[in-house]
Each structure stands twice: as structure tokens, then as C-alpha cells.
Amino acid sequence: MESYQFLLVLAIILLSTKVLGLLSERVHMPQVVGALLAGILLGPSVLGMVSETDFLTKTSEIGVIVLMFGAGLDTELKELKKTGVASFVIALIGVLVPLAGGYLCYEGFFGSGADPEHVLKGMFIGVVLTATSVSITVETLREMGRLHGKVGTAILGAAVIDDVLGLIALTVLSAFTDESVRIHIVLGRIGLFFLFVAAVGFVAHKIFERMDSTWGEKRRVAIGGLVFCLFMSYLSEALFGIADITGAYFAGLILCNIMRTRSYIAKKMTIISYMFFSPVFFASIGIKTELTGMSGKLFGFSIALLAVAILTKILGCGLGAKACGFRMHEAVSVGVGMISRGEVALIVAQKGAQAGLVDAHMFPAIVLVVIVTTLITPILLKIVMRNDPPQPEPHT
């Protein structure tokens, strides 16, 4: 009977994440908050009903891959082209400032001089803060009728580049956990990876365009998309030592311009994601989060990290927008719209834990950042943009 325990664990996780997710939605919070809370309640911090296992670890890894594939599919390249240079500048400064802020915050509380391991861990806390999840921002802007304005377009474009830069930073730091790795080798592998993505992307795009015109919305197309995602994830790790989620993201990016195929694959991926893999992933983060025995120092670090997470995005992205000719009010709105970390920060933290760069006792601080930034972003956006006129929907 004991060998079938995983079935009961899955049933408990799926039920609890859905119930708490629906409760979160009822009070106008994202369902991901409820899923995180479910994991914390089920884990060793509260009820102790579920513990981390190899099965849950691997299942949650698939959940991460599917989530990032979906993020790539949802990318709007047309929106990115509208803002061009401005989006890149906003994203670049919006990555560098949180990266430095997170590192300094970690060093201020836990630093130990020039110890390379602590330096890497501090840098990785910074990398976690570089992440941006704009799903809440997009929905808020849509409700306010300002999604397609100058600010909304800039946020969408910068968020795409932000994720790419964050994933590159994740890859570089993860590579340094191996002492035999040299920086020029790491950068060379990244360069080769992008050449590989370009070559494979060209071929895959042609194949899926042919599939789109021949088969349309057939299950074989969705299966082909998932196979391509897993293929890119595996090769990213096996050939280039680059995080599998990076390969998954670019797999989605390659297919995002084939409109019918994109929407059909995204619809099918959403089903398997929300019904199984995503709840397990988000719950597993909560299960890893050890709240018991949280010291005063760690609590202070959590509050400080939250403040740094909020301020560095407003300052970094706001400065980038101001440098590109945005008015002060618009620049602040862009910075506020980039505050939310959401599932992206959790994904990065998960990869950092696997690489030994995020200690288990750091997860409460990261979860706090994710939950609070996700909650306050729509509130702050509605405050700073309350007097802005609604923007008309673009003509199709």
C-alpha cells in the first residue's frame, strides 16, 4: 500500500490548491497565491501532511517547463516591436538595479567578505528580484482600458526582454557552481545556444507553418508542440548547460507568430498545466518553505528584501522609461507595472535551489516577495493611473 502513497498526495495537492485558489480569487487575488498557501499548509511548516519527494520534484520540473513554454507562446512580438529601443532600455536598467539591490540586501544581512560561495548566493537573490510577471499587470490595464497605450505597450515589451535577460543571468550564475567552468566558456555556450535557437527555430517555424496549413487544429499539432518544447528543454541542458526553462521559453517564442497553431497549442497546454502540473509546482514551492523557527534576522531580511524588490523595479524601470522620453508620470506607471514577480520569481528560485544557490531557509523571504508584490501591483497601478484617459482597442 505504501507504494501508492503518491496518489493520495497528488489528490490532496490538487484539491487543496484549487480550493484555496478559488478562495484567493474571491477576494480578488491571483489563484497562484492560494496554491502557494496550500503548499505551506500541507508542508512541514504547518500540518506536515506532505514532504518533498523525487516524484514531486520531477513533476514540478515538468510544470515549470510547461509554464515557460506557455509564456513564450503568449509573447506578443508585434507589441515588442512597437517600443523597440525603449523596451530594451527599460528592461536592461530594470534588471541591473534589482540585481544590485538584491545582492546588497543579502550581503548586508548574511555577507562574509570575499567568500565566492556567498557572493554567488547574494547575486542569485538579485537574479530572483530581476524577474517580472506581468500577467496581473496586463489584466489590470485591460480592465482600466489602458493596455494598448504607451505605458501598456512599454510594459509588455520590456517584460519580454526582462525575462530573457533574467534567464541569461540565471544560466551564467548556475554555471559558476562548477569550479572548472570559465567565464569565456560560459559566454561562448550562450552564444552557441542562440545560434542553435536561430537555426532550429527557422526549421521548426517552417514545419509548424506547414502543419498549420495542412492539419489546422488537430491533436497531433498540440502533441508536436509539446514534443518540441521538451526537445528544446533537454538540448538546452544537455548540449549547452543552459537552464531547461530557457529552452522551453524559446520553443514557445518560435511558435508564437503562427497564430492558429499558437492559440490551439496554448489552449491544450493550459489544460494540462492548470489541471495537473502547475498546481504541483506551486504547491511544491510552499512545501519547501520552512516557516518554523524563522529567526528575527531572517524576518528582518524578508521585510528588507520586499522593500528592495518594490523600490528597485520602480526606480530601475522608471529611470529607463524617463531616459527614453517618457514623462515622469508615465515613467512611474511603467515602474509600478513591473513590480509583480509572480510565478517567474518562483521558477528562478526553484532553479537556484537545484544549483545550490538558494538555501531552503531563504524561501519564506522569496514567497513573501512574490505574494506581496503580486497583491500590491494592481492596487498601485490603479492609484498612479487613475486620471489617465482610457486607450482605444487597436483595429484588427
Summary of the structure (lengths in Angstrom):
residues: 396
radius of gyration: 20.5
end to end distance: 57.9
largest distance: 65.6
contacts: 1424
relative contact order: 0.17
helix: 79%
strand: 0%
